[in-house]
């Protein structure tokens, strides 16, 4: 029986049928950080200008669902403009097409409102209008605040047309207590920038009067000879009760707007806050989860203060003398060279520097005293290594051979180990396994990183002393 021949028309129809049942690719999405650009502008003229200041957010992906991606858009571009005058925001959204390819279509308006809340305006015209209608926004709110200190800064400021020019600007720090309507409104306007620029940040309770805002205000005289106030930075501080009749301050958030960073404004804000804790005789000043860069600046500031504090200098000189007496590696026990408890307490009472922060600065003071440092670097490394061992293993690390040995287990491999101690004069006969070798390498890396940090701080402190 012969095979039936299929016509060309039938073949084409069959091909079309097969195409109809094909599956389109699942939407892979686009990361928010890849399609969103944010600019900070201080005038209408800066809007859309090539020289507009671009903000580099910490992580935009965290505001978009669980995986941080945007779905359903082809050729998506989002440009967000934020006013440094009133802190209103406007988002320009463009894309080629939208389609649901298995992941839905992301609600962009809802996602952006989760960041900018009521500061997000609907249209470009409305946004540009705020530069006129809200030009006195900051000045009006801070008029009821307490001016703590003023200082003239040399540098560049923007004129009313958005052009940078060399000038001396007056900067003042104003304290406002959270809990009143004006302060709460100002904070609600700047919290989007905090969420975008400060890693791990979350809003404070604007109804709690124990919160205080220290605002860094730049005062500029415009072409009409009117004084314009700009908020260029701030810190949020919480005032705790300390038994029996003291208070202590905890710095929770600090931000200097990107165009003004690395110009000494953050340092100035810290100096003013240090003056406050001393003049008001609070118990001490602490910092909630400080980021590395802030901790670096803070240690520089506090080290300079300690260099002018006589009780600390006497103790540091004594510690330096010990480090210059022979090689510590030849001694059975390497000292940690901690400051006397009486000095630690004196620093807290006089300078309001807590113990943990003082010990960070103490190692910098020792380093500065070892001159020439190359001659005594081995001894200094021994002290840092011994201190880190103590922090990790506790006091037993100085007097005995505390060791952690991993053992195999059917229960939980991550938590299965044996701990033992050998006496101070008892030689250890346990051979180190690969894990212990890795721990020693990790310790050496910690020592290397800490010494590198100390060197950087010491260089900046020395440079500042020369300039002053």
CORFEN-V713269 format. One line per field, one symbol per residue. ss: DSSP state (~ for helix, > for strand, _ for the rest). phi: phi as a letter, one per 20 degrees, with the letter a starting at -180 (. if undefined). psi: psi as a letter, one per 30 degrees, with the letter a starting at -180 (. if undefined). A space follows every 50 residues. Layout:
BEGIN
ss: ???
phi: ???
psi: ???
END
This chain:
BEGIN
ss: _______~~~~~~~~~~~~~_________>>~~~~>>>>>>__~~~____ __>>>_____~~~_____>>__>>__>>>>>>>_____>>>>>>__>>__ _______~~~~~~~~~~~~>>__~~~~~~~~~~___~~~~~~___>>>>> >>>>>>>>_____>>>>>>>>>>>>>>___~~~~~~~~~~~~~~~~~___ __________>>>>>>>>>>>_____>>>>>>>>>>>>>>>>___>>>>> >>>>>>_~~~____~~~~~~~~~~~~~~~_____>>>____~~~~~~~~~ ~~~~~~~__~~~~~~~~~~~~~~____~~~__________~~~~~~~~~~ ~_>_~~~~~~~~~~~~~~~___~~~~~~~~~~~~~~~~~~~~~__~~~~_ __>>>>______~~~_>>>>_____________~~~~~~~~~~~~~~~~~ ~~~~~~~~~~~~~~~~~_
phi: .fefeeffffffffffffffefdffffemcfgfeddcccdcdbffffmfg egeeedffafffecleemdddncdmfccdddceeedmfccdedcaeacae dodmdfffffffffeelffeeecffffffffefdfdgffffefeedfeac bederdceffenefbfaddeccdddcefpeffffffffeefgffffddfm ebfeefdefeecddeededceefemeeddcedracdcddeecfebdccdc fdcbbdggfdfmcnfffffffffffffffelffaddcelffgfffffgff fffffffddggffffffffffffedmeffeefcefelffggffgfffffe dmefggfffffgffffgfeecefffdfffffffffffffffednfffedb efcddfcfbeebffddacdbcdffdefedeefefffffffffffffffff fffffffffffffffffe
psi: klkkkkleeeeeeeeeeeeeglklkkjflkkeffgkkkkkkgleffjfkf gkjkkjlejfffgjaegglklgkkhkkkkkkkkgefglkkkjkklelkkj hfgajkjeeeeeffefbffjleleeeeefffefgfgeeeeeffgljjell kkkkaklkafggkklkljkkklkkkkkkfleeeeeeefefeeeeeefjkg llkljgfjffkkkjkjkkkkkafggkkkkkjfllkkkkjlkkkegllkkj kekkkkkefglhgfeeeeeeeeeeeefeeghlelklkjikleeeeeeeee eeeeeffgjeeeeeeeeeeeeefgilkffflekklfhllkeeeeeeeeee fgkleeeeeeeeeeeeeffjjkeeegeeeeeeeeeeeeeeeefafffffl ikkkkklkkfdjffgjlkklkllegkkkgkkkaeeeeeeeeeeeeeeeee eeeeeeeeeeeeeeeee.
END
